[in-house]
Amino acid sequence: MKEYLLETKHLTKAYGRRVSHLAVRDVSLQITKGSIYGLLGPNGAGKTTTLKLLTGLIRPTRGEILIFGEPWQRKHLARIGALIETPALYGNLTAYENLLVHAYSRDLTRARIPRVLEQVGLQDTGSKRVAHFSLGMKQRLGVAVALLGDPELLILDEPTNGLDPIGIQQFRSFVRTLPEKGITVMLSSHILSEVAQLVDHVGIIHNGMLKFQGPLDAHADLEALFMDTIRRSEHA
């Protein structure tokens, strides 16, 4: 029997009382421990809303979230690292100083800071202030913040935004090493070609509903699977 690190049951988020305002509807995810899970969908499909529900940024209208074998509680955030939307960074500080602020605010040791800076390729930024970083560098620093607490689950929303082709390749190589270090990864992305080279499980969400979920074979045509799933969803 598979061990799920994270599972949702009929997860639903409504804004207002009308059915048309359901941002996420009856989403039942199954994230296997040690996997790299890709959550895919068109813009506005409900990906980011789902990730916000999983990290406690918003509360579900109904449904259940099970994580680490227990119903979701705020205490579990200590075991989760997340980068959702724009990283919360201080432009007047260096990369090291940004991580130091986050370490102090979360009562974490500063000893991990050099390690995570090296993991994301920002170890040589020195005294350069984050305000002068490129978008890709800021994105990598956001990932470093997510890794600071040595999480068991890493949740990333469009993590390759702003990265150049070399940065994307480096990020892909880095993420592939995480499961062997005991970190399960869940990420959303609209770049299907990148996801196909990275994930081993995939969920496809459309109009707030999960339309496909399952393992991804190494030789699978993810783009064809994605387009077929969306077309069938629109004609259902």
N, C-alpha and C positions, 0 to 999 in steps of 0.2 A: 504494500500500500504506500502511495506517495505521501511524503511529508510536506505539507504546505506551510511555508513560513508566513504567508499572508493569504487570507481568503475573505471575500465579501459575499454576502447573501442578500440579494434583492436590494442592493444599495440604491437609494433614490434621493435626489435633491430637487426640491421644488422652490421656485421663487414666486410668491403669491399663491393663490388658491386654484388657478386654472391649470388644466392638464397641459395646455400649450406652453406653460412656463416651467415644465419639467426639464431641468438641465441634464440630469442623469436619471435613467429609469430602469429599475430592476437589474442592475449590473452585478453579476456574480463572477468575480475573478478568482482564479486559483494560481497562485504564484509558488512554484516549487522551490524548496530550499536549495541554494546553490546554482540557481538558473540565472540567465539574463533574459528578462521578459520585456518585449517591446509592445507598448500600447500605441496603436496606430489609428488614424482617422482623419477625415477632412477638417479644415479649420471650422471651429464652432461645434465639433462633434461631441464634446464633453470630456476630452482628455484631461485638460488642466483642472476642470472642476473635480474630476475623479481623484486626481493626485492631491488636490487640496483637502478633500474628504479624508484621504488616507493619512494625511499628516496633521489633521486637526485644525487646519486653517479655517475651515467652515464645518458646520455640523450637518449630518444627514437628516433629511426629513423622516425617512424610515429606512429600515434595513439594518444589517449587522456587519461589523468588521471584526474579524478574528486575526490576531497577530501574535506570533510566538506561542501559539496554542492557547491564547486567552482572549476574551473580549477586549477590544481596544480601550486603553486607558492612557492618560497623559504621561504616566511614568514610562511608557514604552518609547516616548520620543528620545530618551537618552540612548536608545539602541538603533535609532534611525537617523540617517543623514539625508538631507534633501536640498535640492536646488530647483525652485519653482519660479518661473518667470524671471524677472530681473534680480540679480544678486544684490543683497543689502550690503553695500560697501561704502567706506569713507574715503572720499577722493583726496583729502588732504593728508592721508596716511600712506605709508608704504605697504607692500603686500604682507611683510612680516608683522607690521604694526596692526594691520587689519585682523590678522589671525590671532594676535595677542589679545585684542579687544574681545573677540568672540570666545577665546579660551577663558578669559577672566569672567565673562558674563555667564558662562556655562559651567564654571568651576572645573575646568579641564587643565591638565598639565601643559605647560608651554613646550615641553620636551619634544612633542610630536610636530611642532611647527616646521622645522627644517625638513623633516621627512615628507610632509604633505606638499610643501613647496616644490621639492624635487620630483614628487610623483606627478605633479601637473606641469612641470617644466618652467617654474618661475623662481628657481633658486638663485638666479643671477641678476635679479631685478634691483638689488641693492637699495639705494636711497630714492629710487624713482617713485614718485607719488602716483597713486592709482588713477587720479584725474588725467594723467598723461598716458595711461594704458590704452591699447587698442581694445575694440569690443571683444575680440577673441581672448585677449589676456584677462579681461575682466571676467569673462565666462569661465576661464580656467581657475581664477581665484575663487569664484563662487563654488566650483567643484571642490576646491581645497577646503573651504569653510565646511562643506557638507561632510568631508572626510575627517575633519579634525577630531571628532569624538570616537573614531575607530568603529564605525557603525556595522551592524550585522545586516542591515537593509539600506541600500542607497537608492534614492528616488530622484530621477533627473528629468526635468521638463525641457525638451529641445536643447540638450547639452552642447551640440555642435554649432549653435548659432554664432556667427561671427568668426568661426575658425577657417583658416585657409586650408587648402588640400593637405599640406604637411601636418598642420595642427590636427586635422580630422583623423589622419592616419595614426598619429601619435596617441590621440585619445582612444581610438579603437583598440590599439595594442594594449594600452593601459587598462581599459575596462575588461578585456579578456582575461587579465591576470587576477581579477578580483574574486571570482568564485573559489579559486584555489586557496585564497586567503580567508575564506569563510564569509565572504560578503555576497549576498544576493542582490542583484541589480534589477531595478524596474525603470525603464525610460520611455519617454514619448518622443516621437520624431515624425516629421513629414518627409524626410529624405529616405525613401524606401531602399535605395541602393546601399546606403550606409547600414540601415537596420538589418538588411539581408545578410551582411557580412559579420554581424555582431551578435544577434540574439539567437537563442535556441527555442524560445517559446514566444508566441505572438497572440495578441488580442486585437480585434478590429472593432472599433466603436463608431456608430453612425447615428445621428439624431438622438444622442444620449443613451443608446441601447447597444449592448454588446452583441455583435452579429457573428463573430467567429472567435474561437479560442482553441489553441492547441499547439503542439510542438511543431517546430519548423525544420523540415529536412534540409540538409546541407545543399541539396540540388534543387530545392523548390524554387519556383518562379514567384517570388513574393509580390511583384507588381501585378501579375495576372490574378493571383489569389485576392489581392486587395481590390482590384477593379471589379472582379466578379462578385465579391461580397457586397460591395457598394451598389452595384447594379441590381442585384437580387433584392437588396434592402429597399431600394427606391421603388421597386415594382411589387413589393409584398403587399 
